[in-house]
Amino acid sequence: MNIKTITVLSTLSLSTLASAQHADLLLIQDNAGNLLTGQYDFNSGQILNTNTRVYEGEFDLFGTSDEPGFNALSQSNIPTGFQALAGNTALNFDAHSFTIGTTTANLYHWDGTGQVNFTAANNSLTISKAPSHIFSSLLDATDTDVAGFDIGTTTADGFLHKHIDFALSDISTNANGFYLWSFDLTVGGLAADPIFFVHGFGIHNEPAHEAAVDWVNTNIVPAPSTLALLLGLPALTSRRRR
């Protein structure tokens, strides 16, 4: 068991932290060979940023979601200062437990009322792709890391566009609120910094959702890298919801 404890960074201000837009996850390399996570908008065909660590989404009425998607651009679409992912290479994830306060879990929940307060979930989350009897991982809110699977494989020129499925086990009204979990992503021999997901279920409260994302950015995620700014890419702007 490899439990990773996240230190709360209470001294960071919201103004120094990136906020999550509602867009697909982008994987891209910088010229130093670092694997970065950002956001890509397929509607506009634009890279929104290369420094996102928190992604948001919504479960449907059945407690399922396939957002965000995982994307990488082909070499011909890569901006100056970056590189495409290696061709014909698998993107793999592993989910990991992390610590909030005195609790260590691989799945957290907040009911969306009052101040943001994530505690170990009384629910479980299945992560899968077809065929699900082969590719399936279960987050059970315990303090264990969970092995994942290959999300997809890049084409010869580094392109990837893939969605996987997230499903809650309990979809009663008691399960309403926001769920928080975390991934490690690897492509070949490259590993990105851990990413976090904040997904809502049975609750339609945009300010609460944004407050949850801001809380994760402030209390769990280190200050965003200035690399994207140095390379001339835009930092995160206001959120956009689909």
C-alpha positions as CSV (number, residue, x, y, z in Angstrom):
1,M,0.0,0.0,0.0
2,N,1.4,3.3,-1.0
3,I,-0.5,6.1,0.8
4,K,0.3,9.6,-0.3
5,T,-0.3,12.4,2.2
6,I,-1.1,15.8,0.8
7,T,0.0,18.8,2.9
8,V,-2.6,21.5,3.3
9,L,-1.2,24.7,1.8
10,S,-3.2,27.2,3.8
11,T,-1.0,30.2,3.0
12,L,-1.8,30.1,-0.7
13,S,-4.3,32.7,-1.9
14,L,-7.0,32.0,-4.4
15,S,-5.6,34.6,-6.7
16,T,-2.5,32.6,-7.2
17,L,-4.3,29.4,-8.0
18,A,-5.7,28.1,-11.2
19,S,-9.4,27.3,-11.4
20,A,-10.8,24.4,-13.4
21,Q,-12.7,25.0,-16.6
22,H,-15.2,22.4,-17.8
23,A,-13.2,21.0,-20.7
24,D,-11.4,17.8,-21.7
25,L,-8.1,16.8,-20.1
26,L,-5.1,17.5,-22.3
27,L,-1.8,15.6,-22.0
28,I,1.3,17.3,-23.5
29,Q,5.0,17.2,-23.1
30,D,7.2,20.3,-22.7
31,N,10.6,20.4,-24.4
32,A,12.3,19.3,-21.2
33,G,10.4,16.0,-21.3
34,N,7.9,16.8,-18.5
35,L,4.4,15.4,-18.9
36,L,1.8,18.1,-18.2
37,T,-1.9,18.1,-17.8
38,G,-4.1,20.9,-19.1
39,Q,-7.3,21.5,-20.9
40,Y,-8.4,21.3,-24.5
41,D,-11.6,22.7,-26.0
42,F,-12.6,20.6,-29.0
43,N,-15.4,23.1,-29.9
44,S,-12.8,25.8,-30.5
45,G,-9.9,23.6,-31.3
46,Q,-7.8,25.4,-28.8
47,I,-5.4,24.6,-26.0
48,L,-6.8,26.4,-23.0
49,N,-3.9,25.8,-20.7
50,T,-1.2,23.4,-19.7
51,N,-1.4,23.6,-15.9
52,T,-4.7,22.2,-14.7
53,R,-4.7,19.8,-11.8
54,V,-8.4,19.8,-10.8
55,Y,-11.1,18.8,-13.3
56,E,-14.9,19.0,-12.7
57,G,-17.8,17.1,-14.1
58,E,-21.4,15.9,-13.4
59,F,-22.9,12.5,-12.9
60,D,-26.2,12.0,-14.7
61,L,-29.4,10.7,-13.0
62,F,-28.1,7.2,-13.0
63,G,-24.8,8.2,-11.2
64,T,-22.7,7.8,-14.3
65,S,-20.3,10.1,-16.2
66,D,-17.7,9.9,-18.9
67,E,-16.2,13.3,-18.4
68,P,-13.6,14.7,-18.8
69,G,-12.2,13.0,-21.8
70,F,-8.5,12.3,-22.1
71,N,-6.8,13.9,-25.1
72,A,-3.4,14.4,-26.7
73,L,-2.7,16.3,-29.9
74,S,-0.9,15.1,-33.0
75,Q,2.6,16.5,-33.7
76,S,1.2,18.8,-36.4
77,N,-1.0,20.6,-33.9
78,I,1.5,21.1,-31.1
79,P,2.5,24.7,-30.3
80,T,6.1,25.9,-30.1
81,G,7.7,24.9,-26.8
82,F,5.9,21.6,-26.6
83,Q,6.0,18.1,-28.0
84,A,3.4,15.4,-28.8
85,L,3.2,12.3,-26.8
86,A,5.2,9.3,-28.0
87,G,3.4,7.4,-30.8
88,N,1.7,4.0,-30.3
89,T,2.1,4.3,-26.5
90,A,-0.5,3.5,-23.8
91,L,-1.9,6.1,-21.4
92,N,-2.3,4.4,-18.0
93,F,-3.9,5.6,-14.8
94,D,-3.7,4.5,-11.1
95,A,-6.0,6.0,-8.5
96,H,-4.5,6.8,-5.1
97,S,-5.6,7.6,-1.6
98,F,-4.6,10.9,-0.1
99,T,-5.1,12.6,3.2
100,I,-7.4,15.4,4.2
101,G,-7.1,16.4,7.8
102,T,-6.8,13.1,9.7
103,T,-8.6,11.0,7.1
104,T,-6.9,9.0,4.3
105,A,-9.2,7.7,1.6
106,N,-9.4,7.1,-2.1
107,L,-12.9,8.7,-2.4
108,Y,-14.3,11.7,-0.6
109,H,-17.8,13.3,-0.5
110,W,-19.2,16.6,0.5
111,D,-23.0,17.1,0.6
112,G,-22.8,20.7,-0.8
113,T,-24.2,22.5,2.2
114,G,-22.3,25.0,4.4
115,Q,-18.6,25.3,4.1
116,V,-16.7,22.8,1.9
117,N,-16.1,19.7,4.0
118,F,-14.9,16.6,2.3
119,T,-15.0,13.4,4.3
120,A,-14.5,9.8,3.4
121,A,-17.5,8.8,1.2
122,N,-20.2,6.3,2.2
123,N,-20.3,5.3,-1.4
124,S,-18.1,3.6,-4.0
125,L,-17.0,4.6,-7.5
126,T,-16.4,2.1,-10.3
127,I,-14.0,3.3,-13.1
128,S,-14.3,1.2,-16.3
129,K,-14.1,0.9,-20.0
130,A,-15.4,-1.8,-22.4
131,P,-15.2,-4.7,-21.8
132,S,-15.8,-3.8,-18.2
133,H,-15.3,-7.3,-16.9
134,I,-11.6,-6.8,-17.9
135,F,-11.1,-3.1,-17.4
136,S,-12.6,-2.1,-14.1
137,S,-11.3,-0.5,-10.9
138,L,-13.2,0.2,-7.6
139,L,-12.7,3.2,-5.3
140,D,-14.2,2.1,-2.0
141,A,-13.3,5.2,0.2
142,T,-10.7,3.2,2.1
143,D,-7.0,4.2,2.5
144,T,-5.7,1.9,-0.3
145,D,-4.3,2.8,-3.7
146,V,-6.2,1.2,-6.6
147,A,-4.5,-0.1,-9.7
148,G,-6.0,1.2,-12.9
149,F,-5.7,0.2,-16.6
150,D,-4.7,1.5,-20.0
151,I,-7.1,4.3,-20.9
152,G,-6.1,4.3,-24.5
153,T,-3.1,4.2,-26.9
154,T,-1.8,7.1,-28.9
155,T,-1.7,6.9,-32.7
156,A,1.6,6.9,-34.6
157,D,1.7,10.7,-34.5
158,G,0.8,11.0,-30.8
159,F,-3.0,11.7,-31.0
160,L,-5.4,10.4,-28.4
161,H,-9.1,11.0,-27.7
162,K,-10.7,8.6,-25.2
163,H,-13.4,8.7,-22.6
164,I,-13.8,6.2,-19.8
165,D,-16.8,5.6,-17.4
166,F,-17.3,6.6,-13.8
167,A,-20.3,5.1,-11.9
168,L,-21.5,5.5,-8.3
169,S,-22.8,2.5,-6.5
170,D,-25.4,4.4,-4.5
171,I,-27.7,6.9,-6.3
172,S,-30.2,7.5,-3.6
173,T,-30.8,11.0,-2.3
174,N,-28.4,10.3,0.5
175,A,-25.6,10.2,-2.1
176,N,-26.3,13.7,-3.4
177,G,-23.3,16.1,-3.3
178,F,-19.8,16.3,-4.7
179,Y,-17.2,13.5,-5.0
180,L,-13.5,13.9,-5.0
181,W,-10.9,11.4,-6.2
182,S,-7.4,11.4,-7.7
183,F,-5.4,9.9,-10.5
184,D,-1.8,9.4,-11.4
185,L,-1.2,9.4,-15.2
186,T,1.7,7.8,-17.0
187,V,2.6,7.6,-20.7
188,G,5.6,5.4,-21.4
189,G,8.2,6.4,-19.0
190,L,6.7,9.8,-18.2
191,A,4.5,10.5,-15.2
192,A,2.4,13.7,-14.6
193,D,1.7,15.3,-11.3
194,P,-1.4,13.8,-9.6
195,I,-4.8,15.2,-10.9
196,F,-8.1,15.5,-9.0
197,F,-11.7,15.2,-10.0
198,V,-14.7,17.0,-8.4
199,H,-18.0,15.6,-9.8
200,G,-21.4,16.6,-8.7
201,F,-24.4,14.2,-8.3
202,G,-28.0,15.0,-7.7
203,I,-27.2,18.6,-6.8
204,H,-27.5,21.7,-9.1
205,N,-25.6,24.3,-7.2
206,E,-23.0,26.0,-9.4
207,P,-21.5,28.2,-6.7
208,A,-21.1,25.2,-4.4
209,H,-19.4,23.2,-7.2
210,E,-17.0,26.1,-7.9
211,A,-16.3,26.5,-4.2
212,A,-15.4,22.8,-4.0
213,V,-13.0,23.1,-6.9
214,D,-11.4,26.2,-5.4
215,W,-11.1,24.4,-2.0
216,V,-9.2,21.5,-3.7
217,N,-7.0,23.9,-5.6
218,T,-6.2,25.9,-2.4
219,N,-5.9,23.0,0.1
220,I,-4.6,20.1,-1.8
221,V,-2.9,21.2,-5.0
222,P,0.4,23.1,-5.0
223,A,0.6,26.5,-6.6
224,P,0.4,26.1,-10.4
225,S,3.6,26.1,-12.4
226,T,4.6,29.3,-14.3
227,L,5.8,27.3,-17.2
228,A,2.8,27.9,-19.3
229,L,3.0,31.6,-18.8
230,L,6.7,31.6,-19.6
231,L,5.9,29.8,-22.9
232,G,3.2,32.3,-23.8
233,L,0.2,30.0,-23.3
234,P,-2.8,31.4,-21.5
235,A,-3.3,30.7,-17.8
236,L,-6.7,29.4,-16.7
237,T,-9.5,31.8,-17.1
238,S,-13.1,31.8,-15.9
239,R,-14.9,28.5,-15.9
240,R,-17.2,27.4,-18.7
241,R,-19.8,24.8,-18.2
242,R,-21.3,22.6,-20.9
